[in-house]
């Protein structure tokens, strides 16, 4: 009986220990970054929750004068321990709230109610002291255009300006310097909404760089001002919609001295923070439409100030022979978007029609610094042509806000008659229709028709079987030679596999994309793979320039630019701007580029 009592006592103690362990595992705690704030400032509150299987729900209190907003996502960590063959599981979760005061005063943050395993838990009350906001904000964010007014097709930039008030601690004779100010700015970049500036800001932090700051005075208050710029290609009239651009940061509230571990001196450290956030107002940039009044005939959308010159080679040719015309357009102000610049359309120029055979497709362009060079093949149609006519190019000058037309000088050429005039690559006509003289040279007869062959000797013919017997061995040898050559070339060129698989990889990424930015990155990385450039290094304008350099036509560049710009508008705008949710436009652009014969290797040379 005594033994049974001892066993029951041991069992009861074990049960009590398990219950105590479970009770200790379940609990909540509340943490605040600071208990002092100004009206309109954010204060972050973190609730730590511990339970065997996490928590079921959380209910925030209603407090007059305070706005509580739960941030998306939460941090969770699971730990499992085994003691005396008893397995204990603990889940620790952290939920973050932003608390914003709408008026000054002292507030008590009442307990949050959290359900854990069907039981309600509450956080401890916390005090928050809020003072009236200073008229001068600690942080301000602006987005401006450089220049502020641009026309569709004009090259420009957008600039993010960040103003941060330097923190001062008079008791330590400390004033925030430029480096410390930038460290504060980039403290919470992941939480911030950065729009088109995100990649550049993250790159600066990753490479331990920062934009140069300047100390300025705004309304009598001192600020550190930082500027970050990126190129912008205006494609739509009005004020661009880059989506919300907001910067969050932890601004110092108090400092303390910390003694060096080696006892060599003291250093300052931030003891407490206060959370500050600022959102940029509507971007200060207006995109204007090129006027239609007095617009010259043949105007193709060029915006800027240009000069034009032309050369032809050779300058002497027979009727029907190809002549290569080069048109060089130079951006005199170096502020034009050359990637989408189109060549003059010679096929509708009356000075060329009737005198030259001109391909239906416009000339391909290649960007070289501040100029773009187009090459066009011409074939003279008769021997009365004495010059390449002057070529006109119309532009809209945003400075004078007027249309201008520049022209090349006529180029003297010599065209002589030919016995055979080639009107295209696969058709020809004879000149004058006169019978051609025939002659015998070493047993061979020239200018002979099939019907006249029996008159000059026997004809020789092979059966299909004989032709096959002769053709198979050299054909097989040629196939083996090409296969081996391809294998060796692939081994010597590590980029070959990347180029050949670029199309398959890009199509797969577009088809499986669920967001517009994924389609945009697939298009840009496809151009990088084909050109042998690093992935992630191309902007939309860069990709258009690479295409043009590879010899893509203006129409092809424009179609690709429209596909990427559609994705860019949806990425930096709203979901309503996504006009290509199934990727049809992106797939069409990829297919068109894959079918074009472009000089990708020439891009990297």
Order of alpha helices (4+ residues) and beta strands (2+ residues): alpha-beta-beta-beta-beta-beta-beta-beta-beta-beta-beta-beta-beta-beta-beta-beta-alpha-alpha-beta-beta-beta-beta-beta-beta-beta-beta-beta-beta-beta-beta-beta-beta-beta-beta-beta-beta-beta-beta-alpha-alpha-alpha-alpha-alpha-alpha-alpha-alpha
